[in-house]
Amino acid sequence: MSTGKGIKRTKNNPVFYAELKKGHEIFLTDSSWQKVKQSAKEKAISASEYIEQLIRKHFDGN
């Protein structure tokens, strides 16, 4: 996925947000996970980034 900002990705250097992402575990039903993956694919982003954007939009209104 391209950053779209002309910024080269480097380890331990956030690109999209002011903080680094960390691994977390969530539990979803198979049908919900399929919806997440399909929606992310349609936007050409990862499932992780899709969930990040969904949560930020919900809580921050962005």
Number of C-alpha atoms within 10 A of each C-alpha: 6 10 10 9 8 7 10 10 11 8 6 9 13 12 15 13 8 8 10 11 14 5 6 5 5 5 7 10 7 9 9 11 13 13 12 17 18 14 16 17 13 8 11 13 14 16 19 14 14 18 15 13 13 14 13 12 11 10 8 9 8 9
